[in-house]
């Protein structure tokens, strides 16, 4: 359920608001155990997503590092290679 939560800090270009919101949504889904809240809980669910989005954005914007920013394309290629190794069928 949390597969969309990715590292958002120290990338060039920086994480977009959509990426931050997607991570917040996945977090709320995981914590609540619901992928889609009932009508009764929709307002509380959405408020939690918005608050966590704001907190996450602030965190990512305020963190500091001396490391050079990571390239999204290179990191995606590394992740694909790790996934291929992890899920490869062994004879």
N, CA, C and O atoms as CSV, one atom per row, in Angstrom:
chain,resi,resn,atom,element,x,y,z
A,1,UNK,N,N,0.819,-1.193,0.000
A,1,UNK,CA,C,0.000,0.000,0.000
A,1,UNK,C,C,0.867,1.262,0.000
A,1,UNK,O,O,0.381,2.319,-0.403
A,2,UNK,N,N,2.101,1.198,0.425
A,2,UNK,CA,C,2.951,2.384,0.519
A,2,UNK,C,C,4.011,2.425,-0.571
A,2,UNK,O,O,5.054,3.051,-0.382
A,3,UNK,N,N,3.780,1.798,-1.668
A,3,UNK,CA,C,4.786,1.748,-2.715
A,3,UNK,C,C,5.045,3.097,-3.352
A,3,UNK,O,O,6.103,3.294,-3.949
A,4,UNK,N,N,4.119,4.029,-3.247
A,4,UNK,CA,C,4.310,5.341,-3.855
A,4,UNK,C,C,5.066,6.313,-2.970
A,4,UNK,O,O,5.375,7.425,-3.397
A,5,UNK,N,N,5.364,5.916,-1.760
A,5,UNK,CA,C,6.136,6.799,-0.899
A,5,UNK,C,C,7.600,6.649,-1.292
A,5,UNK,O,O,8.201,5.588,-1.121
A,6,UNK,N,N,8.145,7.704,-1.809
A,6,UNK,CA,C,9.519,7.701,-2.291
A,6,UNK,C,C,10.324,8.739,-1.525
A,6,UNK,O,O,9.765,9.622,-0.875
A,7,UNK,N,N,11.630,8.623,-1.611
A,7,UNK,CA,C,12.492,9.662,-1.061
A,7,UNK,C,C,12.218,10.927,-1.876
A,7,UNK,O,O,12.246,10.896,-3.106
A,8,UNK,N,N,11.960,12.013,-1.200
A,8,UNK,CA,C,11.627,13.267,-1.877
A,8,UNK,C,C,12.709,14.325,-1.715
A,8,UNK,O,O,12.695,15.346,-2.402
A,9,UNK,N,N,13.636,14.084,-0.815
A,9,UNK,CA,C,14.650,15.082,-0.497
A,9,UNK,C,C,15.889,14.926,-1.362
A,9,UNK,O,O,16.300,13.813,-1.692
A,10,UNK,N,N,16.469,16.045,-1.719
A,10,UNK,CA,C,17.760,16.148,-2.400
A,10,UNK,C,C,17.733,15.596,-3.819
A,10,UNK,O,O,18.597,14.808,-4.204
A,11,UNK,N,N,16.742,16.011,-4.587
A,11,UNK,CA,C,16.670,15.667,-5.999
A,11,UNK,C,C,16.715,16.927,-6.837
A,11,UNK,O,O,16.309,18.005,-6.403
A,12,UNK,N,N,17.214,16.766,-8.035
A,12,UNK,CA,C,17.227,17.863,-8.999
A,12,UNK,C,C,16.495,17.381,-10.238
A,12,UNK,O,O,16.990,16.477,-10.911
A,13,UNK,N,N,15.352,17.934,-10.567
A,13,UNK,CA,C,14.657,19.034,-9.908
A,13,UNK,C,C,13.992,18.570,-8.608
A,13,UNK,O,O,13.754,17.377,-8.417
A,14,UNK,N,N,13.695,19.517,-7.722
A,14,UNK,CA,C,13.088,19.186,-6.427
A,14,UNK,C,C,11.726,18.499,-6.586
A,14,UNK,O,O,11.093,18.576,-7.639
A,15,UNK,N,N,11.304,17.840,-5.535
A,15,UNK,CA,C,10.005,17.161,-5.535
A,15,UNK,C,C,8.887,18.149,-5.824
A,15,UNK,O,O,8.885,19.273,-5.323
A,16,UNK,N,N,7.940,17.712,-6.640
A,16,UNK,CA,C,6.795,18.561,-6.977
A,16,UNK,C,C,5.740,18.465,-5.880
A,16,UNK,O,O,5.781,17.568,-5.038
A,17,UNK,N,N,4.804,19.395,-5.903
A,17,UNK,CA,C,3.705,19.344,-4.942
A,17,UNK,C,C,2.873,18.076,-5.132
A,17,UNK,O,O,2.364,17.515,-4.162
A,18,UNK,N,N,2.736,17.623,-6.383
A,18,UNK,CA,C,1.986,16.389,-6.642
A,18,UNK,C,C,2.677,15.176,-6.021
A,18,UNK,O,O,2.010,14.295,-5.479
A,19,UNK,N,N,4.006,15.127,-6.095
A,19,UNK,CA,C,4.747,14.018,-5.490
A,19,UNK,C,C,4.614,14.035,-3.974
A,19,UNK,O,O,4.473,12.986,-3.345
A,20,UNK,N,N,4.657,15.213,-3.397
A,20,UNK,CA,C,4.524,15.340,-1.940
A,20,UNK,C,C,3.125,14.907,-1.512
A,20,UNK,O,O,2.969,14.200,-0.517
A,21,UNK,N,N,2.106,15.331,-2.264
A,21,UNK,CA,C,0.728,14.962,-1.928
A,21,UNK,C,C,0.522,13.454,-2.086
A,21,UNK,O,O,-0.155,12.836,-1.264
A,22,UNK,N,N,1.096,12.858,-3.130
A,22,UNK,CA,C,0.960,11.410,-3.339
A,22,UNK,C,C,1.563,10.640,-2.165
A,22,UNK,O,O,0.996,9.640,-1.724
A,23,UNK,N,N,2.697,11.094,-1.660
A,23,UNK,CA,C,3.316,10.445,-0.509
A,23,UNK,C,C,2.431,10.597,0.729
A,23,UNK,O,O,2.269,9.648,1.496
A,24,UNK,N,N,1.864,11.774,0.922
A,24,UNK,CA,C,0.981,12.008,2.065
A,24,UNK,C,C,-0.267,11.128,1.973
A,24,UNK,O,O,-0.704,10.555,2.971
A,25,UNK,N,N,-0.827,11.027,0.789
A,25,UNK,CA,C,-2.010,10.187,0.587
A,25,UNK,C,C,-1.699,8.732,0.910
A,25,UNK,O,O,-2.494,8.070,1.577
A,26,UNK,N,N,-0.570,8.226,0.454
A,26,UNK,CA,C,-0.198,6.843,0.738
A,26,UNK,C,C,0.008,6.632,2.240
A,26,UNK,O,O,-0.359,5.591,2.784
A,27,UNK,N,N,0.593,7.625,2.897
A,27,UNK,CA,C,0.797,7.526,4.339
A,27,UNK,C,C,-0.549,7.427,5.070
A,27,UNK,O,O,-0.725,6.572,5.939
A,28,UNK,N,N,-1.482,8.290,4.722
A,28,UNK,CA,C,-2.797,8.289,5.377
A,28,UNK,C,C,-3.528,6.981,5.080
A,28,UNK,O,O,-4.187,6.425,5.958
A,29,UNK,N,N,-3.415,6.493,3.856
A,29,UNK,CA,C,-4.034,5.210,3.525
A,29,UNK,C,C,-3.470,4.088,4.377
A,29,UNK,O,O,-4.214,3.242,4.873
A,30,UNK,N,N,-2.167,4.082,4.544
A,30,UNK,CA,C,-1.520,3.026,5.329
A,30,UNK,C,C,-1.938,3.097,6.796
A,30,UNK,O,O,-2.317,2.090,7.393
A,31,UNK,N,N,-1.865,4.283,7.361
A,31,UNK,CA,C,-2.178,4.453,8.784
A,31,UNK,C,C,-3.650,4.144,9.065
A,31,UNK,O,O,-3.979,3.525,10.077
A,32,UNK,N,N,-4.528,4.577,8.165
A,32,UNK,CA,C,-5.964,4.371,8.392
A,32,UNK,C,C,-6.426,2.971,7.988
A,32,UNK,O,O,-7.476,2.507,8.431
A,33,UNK,N,N,-5.641,2.304,7.148
A,33,UNK,CA,C,-6.046,0.993,6.666
A,33,UNK,C,C,-7.129,1.065,5.613
A,33,UNK,O,O,-7.791,0.066,5.330
A,34,UNK,N,N,-7.320,2.248,5.025
A,34,UNK,CA,C,-8.368,2.445,4.032
A,34,UNK,C,C,-7.778,3.074,2.771
A,34,UNK,O,O,-7.059,4.071,2.841
A,35,UNK,N,N,-8.089,2.484,1.624
A,35,UNK,CA,C,-7.646,3.111,0.379
A,35,UNK,C,C,-8.633,4.187,-0.056
A,35,UNK,O,O,-8.257,5.173,-0.690
A,36,UNK,N,N,-9.883,3.987,0.289
A,36,UNK,CA,C,-10.916,4.985,0.008
A,36,UNK,C,C,-11.808,5.063,1.245
A,36,UNK,O,O,-12.448,4.075,1.607
A,37,UNK,N,N,-11.855,6.212,1.891
A,37,UNK,CA,C,-12.650,6.311,3.116
A,37,UNK,C,C,-14.150,6.307,2.819
A,37,UNK,O,O,-14.582,6.646,1.717
A,38,UNK,N,N,-14.923,5.921,3.814
A,38,UNK,CA,C,-16.378,6.001,3.688
A,38,UNK,C,C,-16.785,7.465,3.634
A,38,UNK,O,O,-15.998,8.346,3.980
A,39,UNK,N,N,-17.987,7.722,3.210
A,39,UNK,CA,C,-18.489,9.102,3.147
A,39,UNK,C,C,-18.416,9.761,4.519
A,39,UNK,O,O,-18.163,10.960,4.631
A,40,UNK,N,N,-18.638,8.971,5.551
A,40,UNK,CA,C,-18.608,9.486,6.917
A,40,UNK,C,C,-17.206,9.953,7.307
A,40,UNK,O,O,-17.068,10.891,8.091
A,41,UNK,N,N,-16.173,9.316,6.774
A,41,UNK,CA,C,-14.798,9.644,7.135
A,41,UNK,C,C,-14.052,10.458,6.076
A,41,UNK,O,O,-12.887,10.801,6.278
A,42,UNK,N,N,-14.688,10.765,4.975
A,42,UNK,CA,C,-14.014,11.441,3.861
A,42,UNK,C,C,-13.407,12.783,4.265
A,42,UNK,O,O,-12.281,13.088,3.872
A,43,UNK,N,N,-14.118,13.573,5.026
A,43,UNK,CA,C,-13.622,14.888,5.415
A,43,UNK,C,C,-12.393,14.770,6.327
A,43,UNK,O,O,-11.416,15.499,6.151
A,44,UNK,N,N,-12.442,13.878,7.272
A,44,UNK,CA,C,-11.314,13.671,8.188
A,44,UNK,C,C,-10.108,13.137,7.412
A,44,UNK,O,O,-8.978,13.573,7.633
A,45,UNK,N,N,-10.352,12.206,6.517
A,45,UNK,CA,C,-9.301,11.608,5.695
A,45,UNK,C,C,-8.612,12.687,4.848
A,45,UNK,O,O,-7.385,12.779,4.822
A,46,UNK,N,N,-9.412,13.492,4.166
A,46,UNK,CA,C,-8.859,14.541,3.294
A,46,UNK,C,C,-8.112,15.598,4.104
A,46,UNK,O,O,-7.069,16.085,3.667
A,47,UNK,N,N,-8.627,15.955,5.268
A,47,UNK,CA,C,-7.934,16.923,6.118
A,47,UNK,C,C,-6.574,16.387,6.544
A,47,UNK,O,O,-5.593,17.130,6.573
A,48,UNK,N,N,-6.512,15.105,6.874
A,48,UNK,CA,C,-5.240,14.490,7.256
A,48,UNK,C,C,-4.260,14.527,6.088
A,48,UNK,O,O,-3.082,14.828,6.281
A,49,UNK,N,N,-4.729,14.227,4.887
A,49,UNK,CA,C,-3.861,14.272,3.708
A,49,UNK,C,C,-3.318,15.678,3.507
A,49,UNK,O,O,-2.125,15.848,3.257
A,50,UNK,N,N,-4.167,16.680,3.613
A,50,UNK,CA,C,-3.727,18.068,3.413
A,50,UNK,C,C,-2.722,18.502,4.472
A,50,UNK,O,O,-1.731,19.159,4.153
A,51,UNK,N,N,-2.967,18.144,5.725
A,51,UNK,CA,C,-2.037,18.524,6.797
A,51,UNK,C,C,-0.688,17.827,6.640
A,51,UNK,O,O,0.358,18.450,6.821
A,52,UNK,N,N,-0.707,16.561,6.309
A,52,UNK,CA,C,0.550,15.832,6.137
A,52,UNK,C,C,1.288,16.318,4.891
A,52,UNK,O,O,2.518,16.345,4.873
A,53,UNK,N,N,0.550,16.699,3.857
A,53,UNK,CA,C,1.177,17.280,2.667
A,53,UNK,C,C,1.943,18.545,3.041
A,53,UNK,O,O,3.093,18.722,2.637
A,54,UNK,N,N,1.308,19.418,3.808
A,54,UNK,CA,C,1.954,20.670,4.211
A,54,UNK,C,C,3.187,20.407,5.075
A,54,UNK,O,O,4.229,21.036,4.886
A,55,UNK,N,N,3.067,19.492,6.008
A,55,UNK,CA,C,4.191,19.163,6.892
A,55,UNK,C,C,5.345,18.559,6.091
A,55,UNK,O,O,6.509,18.895,6.313
A,56,UNK,N,N,5.015,17.672,5.167
A,56,UNK,CA,C,6.045,17.032,4.349
A,56,UNK,C,C,6.742,18.052,3.455
A,56,UNK,O,O,7.965,18.028,3.317
A,57,UNK,N,N,5.972,18.941,2.853
A,57,UNK,CA,C,6.557,19.986,2.002
A,57,UNK,C,C,7.531,20.828,2.817
A,57,UNK,O,O,8.644,21.110,2.373
A,58,UNK,N,N,7.103,21.228,4.016
A,58,UNK,CA,C,7.964,22.048,4.866
A,58,UNK,C,C,9.238,21.286,5.232
A,58,UNK,O,O,10.329,21.855,5.199
A,59,UNK,N,N,9.110,20.021,5.577
A,59,UNK,CA,C,10.268,19.196,5.920
A,59,UNK,C,C,11.249,19.128,4.749
A,59,UNK,O,O,12.439,19.390,4.922
A,60,UNK,N,N,10.762,18.782,3.577
A,60,UNK,CA,C,11.628,18.636,2.406
A,60,UNK,C,C,12.293,19.965,2.055
A,60,UNK,O,O,13.462,19.996,1.671
A,61,UNK,N,N,11.553,21.052,2.185
A,61,UNK,CA,C,12.105,22.376,1.858
A,61,UNK,C,C,13.143,22.850,2.861
A,61,UNK,O,O,14.057,23.591,2.498
A,62,UNK,N,N,13.019,22.434,4.117
A,62,UNK,CA,C,13.908,22.949,5.157
A,62,UNK,C,C,15.105,22.057,5.457
A,62,UNK,O,O,16.060,22.509,6.088
A,63,UNK,N,N,15.075,20.807,5.020
A,63,UNK,CA,C,16.231,19.936,5.238
A,63,UNK,C,C,17.440,20.477,4.487
A,63,UNK,O,O,17.306,21.071,3.418
A,64,UNK,N,N,18.614,20.265,5.057
A,64,UNK,CA,C,19.852,20.730,4.423
A,64,UNK,C,C,20.814,19.564,4.284
A,64,UNK,O,O,20.808,18.635,5.092
A,65,UNK,N,N,21.637,19.623,3.253
A,65,UNK,CA,C,22.660,18.610,3.038
A,65,UNK,C,C,23.801,19.213,2.241
A,65,UNK,O,O,23.619,20.171,1.490
A,66,UNK,N,N,24.973,18.640,2.416
A,66,UNK,CA,C,26.110,19.077,1.612
A,66,UNK,C,C,26.293,18.154,0.409
A,66,UNK,O,O,27.148,18.405,-0.441
A,67,UNK,N,N,25.496,17.090,0.333
A,67,UNK,CA,C,25.574,16.156,-0.789
A,67,UNK,C,C,24.990,16.788,-2.046
A,67,UNK,O,O,24.076,17.611,-1.984
A,68,UNK,N,N,25.531,16.389,-3.170
A,68,UNK,CA,C,24.986,16.901,-4.431
A,68,UNK,C,C,23.626,16.263,-4.681
A,68,UNK,O,O,23.404,15.109,-4.317
A,69,UNK,N,N,22.716,17.010,-5.300
A,69,UNK,CA,C,21.381,16.458,-5.578
A,69,UNK,C,C,21.459,15.241,-6.492
A,69,UNK,O,O,22.307,15.162,-7.381
A,70,UNK,N,N,20.558,14.300,-6.254
A,70,UNK,CA,C,20.492,13.090,-7.063
A,70,UNK,C,C,19.711,13.373,-8.341
A,70,UNK,O,O,18.797,14.198,-8.357
A,71,UNK,N,N,20.080,12.685,-9.398
A,71,UNK,CA,C,19.392,12.792,-10.685
A,71,UNK,C,C,18.252,11.774,-10.706
A,71,UNK,O,O,18.471,10.587,-10.468
A,72,UNK,N,N,17.047,12.237,-10.987
A,72,UNK,CA,C,15.875,11.356,-10.966
A,72,UNK,C,C,15.992,10.201,-11.963
A,72,UNK,O,O,15.604,9.074,-11.656
A,73,UNK,N,N,16.515,10.474,-13.133
A,73,UNK,CA,C,16.633,9.437,-14.161
A,73,UNK,C,C,17.587,8.337,-13.724
A,73,UNK,O,O,17.285,7.152,-13.866
A,74,UNK,N,N,18.721,8.723,-13.201
A,74,UNK,CA,C,19.711,7.740,-12.741
A,74,UNK,C,C,19.157,6.923,-11.583
A,74,UNK,O,O,19.327,5.704,-11.544
A,75,UNK,N,N,18.498,7.582,-10.643
A,75,UNK,CA,C,17.924,6.863,-9.493
A,75,UNK,C,C,16.826,5.901,-9.939
A,75,UNK,O,O,16.702,4.811,-9.381
A,76,UNK,N,N,16.026,6.287,-10.937
A,76,UNK,CA,C,14.977,5.399,-11.450
A,76,UNK,C,C,15.594,4.165,-12.108
A,76,UNK,O,O,15.084,3.056,-11.951
A,77,UNK,N,N,16.687,4.358,-12.842
A,77,UNK,CA,C,17.374,3.225,-13.464
A,77,UNK,C,C,17.933,2.279,-12.405
A,77,UNK,O,O,17.834,1.060,-12.546
A,78,UNK,N,N,18.516,2.830,-11.354
A,78,UNK,CA,C,19.038,2.002,-10.261
A,78,UNK,C,C,17.909,1.187,-9.620
A,78,UNK,O,O,18.078,0.003,-9.329
A,79,UNK,N,N,16.767,1.827,-9.407
A,79,UNK,CA,C,15.622,1.142,-8.792
A,79,UNK,C,C,15.122,0.009,-9.682
A,79,UNK,O,O,14.765,-1.057,-9.181
A,80,UNK,N,N,15.091,0.225,-10.992
A,80,UNK,CA,C,14.664,-0.830,-11.915
A,80,UNK,C,C,15.616,-2.019,-11.858
A,80,UNK,O,O,15.182,-3.171,-11.879
A,81,UNK,N,N,16.914,-1.735,-11.785
A,81,UNK,CA,C,17.902,-2.813,-11.703
A,81,UNK,C,C,17.739,-3.600,-10.400
A,81,UNK,O,O,17.789,-4.830,-10.400
A,82,UNK,N,N,17.543,-2.877,-9.285
A,82,UNK,CA,C,17.340,-3.564,-7.996
A,82,UNK,C,C,16.092,-4.428,-8.042
A,82,UNK,O,O,16.089,-5.550,-7.536
A,83,UNK,N,N,15.032,-3.908,-8.647
A,83,UNK,CA,C,13.780,-4.644,-8.755
A,83,UNK,C,C,13.958,-5.879,-9.620
A,83,UNK,O,O,13.461,-6.954,-9.283
A,84,UNK,N,N,14.660,-5.733,-10.725
A,84,UNK,CA,C,14.896,-6.886,-11.612
A,84,UNK,C,C,15.668,-7.973,-10.884
A,84,UNK,O,O,15.352,-9.156,-11.017
A,85,UNK,N,N,16.676,-7.584,-10.116
A,85,UNK,CA,C,17.433,-8.577,-9.349
A,85,UNK,C,C,16.578,-9.226,-8.273
A,85,UNK,O,O,16.644,-10.434,-8.048
A,86,UNK,N,N,15.783,-8.410,-7.623
A,86,UNK,CA,C,14.969,-8.904,-6.510
A,86,UNK,C,C,13.888,-9.878,-6.984
A,86,UNK,O,O,13.620,-10.888,-6.334
A,87,UNK,N,N,13.280,-9.564,-8.116
A,87,UNK,CA,C,12.146,-10.354,-8.577
A,87,UNK,C,C,12.467,-11.285,-9.740
A,87,UNK,O,O,11.566,-11.876,-10.335
A,88,UNK,N,N,13.755,-11.414,-10.063
A,88,UNK,CA,C,14.114,-12.306,-11.166
A,88,UNK,C,C,13.841,-13.743,-10.777
A,88,UNK,O,O,13.954,-14.140,-9.618
A,89,UNK,N,N,13.480,-14.498,-11.782
A,89,UNK,CA,C,13.192,-15.917,-11.557
A,89,UNK,C,C,14.516,-16.660,-11.608
A,89,UNK,O,O,15.268,-16.563,-12.578
A,90,UNK,N,N,14.780,-17.395,-10.555
A,90,UNK,CA,C,16.038,-18.126,-10.473
A,90,UNK,C,C,15.814,-19.569,-10.897
A,90,UNK,O,O,14.883,-20.224,-10.429
A,91,UNK,N,N,16.655,-20.052,-11.772
A,91,UNK,CA,C,16.525,-21.428,-12.269
A,91,UNK,C,C,17.275,-22.397,-11.410
A,91,UNK,O,O,17.272,-23.597,-11.685
